[in-house]
Amino acid sequence: MAGGLGTRFWPVSRKSKPKQFLPPGGGIPPNYAGLSLLDATLKRVRGLAPPERTLVMASAAHRKWLRNLDVPKRNVVHEPAGRNTAPCLGLAARLIESREPGATICAVPADQFVGKTREFRKLIKAGARLANEHGSIVSLGVPPHSPETGFGYIERGERIEDAGEVEAFRARSFREKPQLAQAKRYAASGRHYWNSGIFIAQATRLIDELETHLPRLGAVLSRSASAYLKRDTAAFSKLWETCESISIDHAVMERTRRLIVLPVDVGWNDLGTWPALRGVLRRDEAGNVWILPKGGETESIDAKNLIVRSNKKFVAAVGVEDLIIVETDDALLICPVADAEKIGGMVKNLGEKGGRFL
């Protein structure tokens, strides 16, 4: 899934080239040196499925960045408009089922970091087995180490006894992006996991769940897939525009009774906000993360817990802490770390004012 805009990583991530297409020099650390986040994701899943069995769902507006991917051109689906992850996965499931009836699919966001690739692949295979044997949707769950409000939380229920070498649980509840007080309770409970956004299920299971919980969307997606397979671009675009814009989390995961959580420890990090880089990039003795061009220099006195990204300039920081400072050729962002989630709202405001810096 590579259709997002990465607005919370503004001003490096832009509408014309979101973070999933950025190289390391753009300030976004990929899973492998020298690759964009999308290319790193494709490399990570290569041990699970060959290129001809890998589907990339992305925005038609980003065709320029999708031309040289390591997958066949017919496997790159250009979404005419952004409609969030439920339509994205619903369409993908129907296209895959049409090519390979009975297929099991693994949906992976293109903007995540996974430090333990071998363990990741092992767990995906275990998740596929569970999904097939139980007719369920399997979500990789990450033990929370802080009360994040930007993630969904999955509460585990009864243990699945026939899970084999892995530990897995029926999901008791799924709560998408709670308020801080609730997130604190979840993080401290010992029963909740962050939703990684990585889902495994038979294609028919995803199709059925969408048709059950959102029948109107399910019907539109059925017609959209039919138009796409017939290469009727005009009909596909027209139908796609009518799809409800909703996440798979709200559309299905919060409602389904067929969710399994598979706890994982794979060095996972959702690179959704600037503070997420603290879990990936090296920090100095004062907790500062410096993202600089080759040969870039800094000087600091009594500066703590900063996230600083400079395109060209020498950076000096004195007596400041807990700030995000990001400089590009045409923009400068200064934001308290605690307010990082608000960057997306600020970008929305820019769009309403003409979108010059989007």
C-alpha positions as CSV (number, residue, x, y, z in Angstrom):
1,M,0.0,0.0,0.0
2,A,1.8,3.1,-1.3
3,G,-1.0,5.7,-1.8
4,G,-0.5,7.9,1.2
5,L,0.6,11.6,1.3
6,G,2.7,11.5,4.4
7,T,1.5,14.9,5.6
8,R,2.8,14.5,9.1
9,F,6.3,14.4,7.6
10,W,6.0,17.8,6.0
11,P,7.9,19.7,4.7
12,V,10.1,16.9,3.4
13,S,7.2,14.8,2.4
14,R,5.2,16.7,-0.3
15,K,2.1,16.0,-2.3
16,S,4.2,15.6,-5.5
17,K,6.6,13.2,-3.8
18,P,5.5,11.7,-0.5
19,K,7.8,10.0,2.0
20,Q,7.4,6.5,0.6
21,F,9.3,7.6,-2.5
22,L,12.1,9.4,-0.7
23,P,15.7,8.2,-0.6
24,P,17.8,8.4,2.7
25,G,19.0,11.9,1.7
26,G,15.4,13.1,2.0
27,G,15.6,12.5,5.8
28,I,13.5,9.3,5.9
29,P,15.5,6.2,6.8
30,P,14.6,3.2,4.7
31,N,15.0,-0.4,5.7
32,Y,18.1,-0.8,3.4
33,A,20.6,1.9,2.6
34,G,20.2,3.6,-0.7
35,L,16.5,2.6,-1.2
36,S,13.3,4.5,-0.8
37,L,10.8,3.2,1.7
38,L,8.7,1.6,-1.0
39,D,11.7,-0.1,-2.6
40,A,12.9,-1.3,0.8
41,T,9.4,-2.7,1.5
42,L,9.4,-4.5,-1.8
43,K,12.8,-6.0,-1.0
44,R,11.6,-7.1,2.4
45,V,8.6,-9.0,1.0
46,R,10.7,-10.5,-1.8
47,G,11.5,-13.5,0.5
48,L,7.7,-14.1,0.7
49,A,6.5,-13.6,-2.8
50,P,8.2,-13.1,-6.2
51,P,7.6,-9.8,-8.1
52,E,4.9,-11.3,-10.3
53,R,2.9,-12.0,-7.2
54,T,3.4,-8.6,-5.6
55,L,0.7,-5.9,-6.2
56,V,1.5,-2.2,-5.6
57,M,-1.5,0.0,-4.8
58,A,-0.6,3.7,-5.4
59,S,-1.9,7.0,-6.5
60,A,-2.1,7.8,-10.2
61,A,-0.7,11.2,-9.3
62,H,2.6,9.5,-8.5
63,R,3.2,7.6,-11.8
64,K,6.5,9.3,-12.2
65,W,7.9,7.5,-9.1
66,L,6.3,4.2,-10.0
67,R,7.9,3.5,-13.3
68,N,11.0,1.6,-12.2
69,L,9.7,-0.6,-9.4
70,D,10.9,-4.2,-9.2
71,V,7.4,-5.6,-10.1
72,P,5.7,-6.1,-13.5
73,K,4.0,-3.0,-14.8
74,R,0.6,-4.8,-14.7
75,N,1.0,-5.2,-11.0
76,V,1.1,-1.5,-10.3
77,V,-2.5,-0.2,-9.7
78,H,-2.9,3.5,-10.1
79,E,-5.8,4.7,-7.9
80,P,-7.5,7.7,-9.6
81,A,-8.1,9.4,-6.2
82,G,-7.2,8.9,-2.6
83,R,-9.8,6.8,-0.9
84,N,-8.0,5.5,2.2
85,T,-7.1,1.9,2.9
86,A,-10.5,0.1,2.9
87,P,-11.2,0.7,-0.9
88,C,-7.5,0.1,-1.5
89,L,-7.5,-3.3,0.1
90,G,-10.9,-4.2,-1.2
91,L,-9.9,-3.6,-4.7
92,A,-6.6,-5.4,-4.3
93,A,-8.4,-8.4,-2.8
94,R,-10.7,-8.7,-5.8
95,L,-7.9,-8.3,-8.4
96,I,-5.8,-10.9,-6.7
97,E,-8.8,-13.3,-6.3
98,S,-9.5,-12.9,-10.0
99,R,-6.0,-13.9,-10.9
100,E,-5.5,-16.6,-8.3
101,P,-8.7,-18.0,-6.7
102,G,-8.3,-18.9,-3.1
103,A,-5.2,-16.8,-2.6
104,T,-4.0,-15.5,0.8
105,I,-2.8,-12.0,0.8
106,C,-0.6,-9.9,3.1
107,A,-1.2,-6.2,3.1
108,V,1.9,-4.2,4.0
109,P,2.2,-0.4,4.2
110,A,5.0,1.1,2.2
111,D,6.3,3.5,4.8
112,Q,7.4,1.3,7.7
113,F,10.7,0.2,9.1
114,V,11.4,-3.4,10.1
115,G,14.8,-4.2,11.6
116,K,14.5,-8.0,11.7
117,T,13.7,-9.1,8.2
118,R,14.1,-12.8,8.7
119,E,11.9,-12.9,11.8
120,F,9.4,-10.7,9.9
121,R,9.2,-13.2,7.1
122,K,8.9,-16.1,9.5
123,L,6.0,-14.5,11.3
124,I,4.2,-13.6,8.1
125,K,4.3,-17.2,7.0
126,A,2.9,-18.2,10.4
127,G,0.2,-15.6,10.1
128,A,-0.8,-16.9,6.7
129,R,-1.2,-20.4,8.1
130,L,-3.4,-19.1,10.9
131,A,-5.5,-17.0,8.5
132,N,-6.1,-20.1,6.3
133,E,-6.8,-22.5,9.2
134,H,-9.1,-20.2,11.1
135,G,-10.7,-18.3,8.2
136,S,-9.7,-15.1,10.0
137,I,-7.8,-11.8,9.5
138,V,-4.4,-11.8,11.2
139,S,-2.9,-8.6,12.4
140,L,0.7,-8.3,13.5
141,G,0.6,-6.7,16.9
142,V,3.4,-4.7,18.4
143,P,3.8,-4.5,22.2
144,P,3.4,-0.7,23.1
145,H,6.3,1.0,24.8
146,S,4.5,4.4,25.1
147,P,0.9,5.7,25.0
148,E,0.8,6.7,21.3
149,T,-2.4,8.2,20.1
150,G,-1.6,7.8,16.4
151,F,-2.0,4.0,16.4
152,G,-4.9,1.6,16.8
153,Y,-4.9,-0.8,19.8
154,I,-5.8,-4.5,19.7
155,E,-6.8,-6.1,22.9
156,R,-6.0,-9.8,23.1
157,G,-8.6,-12.4,24.2
158,E,-8.2,-16.1,24.5
159,R,-5.0,-17.8,23.4
160,I,-5.1,-19.9,20.2
161,E,-3.9,-23.3,21.3
162,D,-3.0,-24.6,17.8
163,A,-0.8,-21.7,16.8
164,G,2.3,-23.8,16.5
165,E,5.6,-22.2,17.2
166,V,4.1,-18.7,17.6
167,E,1.9,-17.1,20.2
168,A,-1.5,-15.8,18.9
169,F,-4.7,-14.6,20.4
170,R,-8.3,-14.0,19.4
171,A,-8.8,-10.2,19.4
172,R,-11.3,-9.0,22.0
173,S,-11.4,-5.5,20.7
174,F,-9.9,-3.1,18.3
175,R,-9.8,0.6,19.0
176,E,-8.5,3.0,16.4
177,K,-6.4,6.0,17.6
178,P,-7.7,6.6,21.1
179,Q,-7.4,9.8,23.2
180,L,-4.3,10.1,25.3
181,A,-5.9,9.0,28.6
182,Q,-7.2,5.9,27.0
183,A,-3.9,5.2,25.2
184,K,-2.2,5.4,28.6
185,R,-4.5,2.7,30.0
186,Y,-4.0,0.5,27.0
187,A,-0.2,0.8,27.0
188,A,-0.1,-0.1,30.7
189,S,-2.6,-3.0,30.6
190,G,-0.3,-5.7,29.3
191,R,-3.2,-6.9,27.1
192,H,-3.0,-4.4,24.3
193,Y,-0.9,-4.2,21.2
194,W,-0.3,-1.5,18.6
195,N,-1.9,-2.3,15.3
196,S,1.0,-2.5,12.9
197,G,-1.2,-2.0,9.8
198,I,0.0,-5.3,8.5
199,F,-2.9,-7.7,7.8
200,I,-3.0,-11.3,6.5
201,A,-6.1,-13.0,5.2
202,Q,-7.6,-14.9,2.4
203,A,-8.7,-12.5,-0.3
204,T,-12.3,-13.8,0.0
205,R,-12.3,-13.1,3.7
206,L,-11.5,-9.4,3.1
207,I,-14.1,-9.2,0.4
208,D,-16.8,-10.8,2.5
209,E,-16.0,-8.6,5.5
210,L,-16.3,-5.4,3.5
211,E,-19.5,-6.6,1.9
212,T,-20.9,-7.5,5.4
213,H,-20.0,-4.3,7.2
214,L,-20.1,-1.8,4.3
215,P,-22.3,-3.4,1.6
216,R,-22.6,-0.3,-0.5
217,L,-18.8,0.1,-0.7
218,G,-18.5,-3.7,-1.3
219,A,-20.8,-3.4,-4.3
220,V,-19.0,-0.4,-5.8
221,L,-15.6,-2.2,-5.4
222,S,-17.0,-5.2,-7.2
223,R,-18.0,-3.1,-10.2
224,S,-14.7,-1.1,-9.9
225,A,-12.7,-4.3,-10.1
226,S,-14.7,-5.5,-13.1
227,A,-14.1,-2.3,-14.9
228,Y,-10.4,-2.4,-14.1
229,L,-10.0,-5.9,-15.3
230,K,-11.8,-5.0,-18.6
231,R,-9.3,-2.0,-18.9
232,D,-12.3,0.4,-19.0
233,T,-10.3,3.3,-17.5
234,A,-13.1,5.8,-17.7
235,A,-15.6,3.5,-16.0
236,F,-13.1,2.5,-13.3
237,S,-12.2,6.1,-12.5
238,K,-15.9,7.1,-12.3
239,L,-16.7,4.2,-10.0
240,W,-13.6,4.8,-7.9
241,E,-14.6,8.4,-7.3
242,T,-17.9,7.2,-5.7
243,C,-16.1,4.9,-3.1
244,E,-16.4,6.0,0.5
245,S,-13.1,7.2,1.9
246,I,-12.5,5.1,5.0
247,S,-9.7,3.2,6.6
248,I,-9.7,-0.6,6.8
249,D,-9.4,-0.2,10.5
250,H,-12.8,1.7,10.8
251,A,-14.4,-0.3,8.0
252,V,-13.6,-3.8,9.1
253,M,-11.1,-4.2,12.0
254,E,-13.2,-2.5,14.6
255,R,-16.3,-4.5,13.6
256,T,-15.1,-8.0,12.6
257,R,-15.3,-11.0,15.0
258,R,-12.7,-12.8,13.0
259,L,-9.6,-11.0,14.0
260,I,-6.5,-12.7,15.4
261,V,-3.5,-10.7,16.8
262,L,-0.1,-12.2,16.4
263,P,2.4,-10.4,18.7
264,V,5.7,-9.6,17.1
265,D,9.2,-8.3,17.9
266,V,10.7,-7.4,14.6
267,G,12.1,-4.0,15.2
268,W,9.0,-2.5,13.8
269,N,8.5,1.3,13.5
270,D,5.8,3.2,11.8
271,L,7.4,6.2,10.2
272,G,4.3,8.3,10.4
273,T,5.7,11.3,12.3
274,W,9.0,12.9,12.9
275,P,9.3,11.6,16.5
276,A,9.2,8.0,15.0
277,L,12.8,8.6,13.8
278,R,14.0,8.4,17.4
279,G,13.4,4.6,17.2
280,V,15.4,4.3,14.0
281,L,18.2,6.8,13.8
282,R,21.1,7.3,16.1
283,R,20.8,9.8,18.9
284,D,23.6,11.7,20.6
285,E,24.2,11.8,24.3
286,A,21.6,14.5,24.8
287,G,18.9,12.5,22.9
288,N,19.1,14.7,19.8
289,V,18.6,13.3,16.3
290,W,20.5,15.1,13.6
291,I,19.5,14.5,10.0
292,L,22.1,16.3,7.9
293,P,23.6,16.1,4.4
294,K,27.0,14.4,4.0
295,G,29.5,16.6,5.7
296,G,26.8,18.6,7.5
297,E,27.9,20.2,10.8
298,T,26.1,21.2,14.0
299,E,26.9,22.8,17.3
300,S,24.7,22.7,20.5
301,I,24.8,23.8,24.1
302,D,22.1,22.6,26.6
303,A,20.0,21.3,23.7
304,K,18.0,18.1,24.5
305,N,15.7,15.7,22.6
306,L,15.7,17.7,19.4
307,I,14.8,16.3,15.9
308,V,16.7,18.5,13.5
309,R,16.8,18.0,9.7
310,S,18.8,20.5,7.6
311,N,19.0,20.5,3.9
312,K,22.1,22.6,3.5
313,K,22.6,24.9,6.5
314,F,24.9,24.7,9.5
315,V,22.7,24.2,12.6
316,A,23.3,25.7,16.0
317,A,21.0,25.0,19.0
318,V,21.2,26.6,22.4
319,G,19.0,26.1,25.4
320,V,16.1,24.4,23.6
321,E,14.6,21.0,24.0
322,D,11.8,18.7,22.7
323,L,11.5,20.5,19.3
324,I,11.2,19.3,15.7
325,I,13.1,21.7,13.4
326,V,13.0,20.8,9.7
327,E,14.5,23.0,6.9
328,T,14.0,22.5,3.2
329,D,14.7,24.8,0.2
330,D,11.4,26.6,0.5
331,A,10.1,25.9,4.1
332,L,11.0,25.7,7.7
333,L,9.0,23.7,10.3
334,I,9.4,24.4,14.1
335,C,7.1,22.2,16.3
336,P,7.1,20.8,19.8
337,V,7.7,17.1,19.7
338,A,4.5,16.6,21.7
339,D,2.5,18.3,19.0
340,A,3.9,16.3,16.1
341,E,0.4,14.8,15.3
342,K,-0.8,18.3,14.6
343,I,1.5,18.7,11.6
344,G,-1.0,16.9,9.4
345,G,-3.7,19.4,10.4
346,M,-1.4,22.3,9.6
347,V,-0.8,20.8,6.1
348,K,-4.6,20.6,5.7
349,N,-4.8,24.3,6.5
350,L,-2.2,25.0,3.8
351,G,-4.3,23.2,1.3
352,E,-7.4,25.3,2.2
353,K,-5.3,28.4,1.6
354,G,-4.2,27.5,-1.9
355,G,-1.7,24.8,-1.3
356,R,1.4,26.7,-2.4
357,F,3.7,24.7,-0.1
358,L,2.0,21.3,-0.4
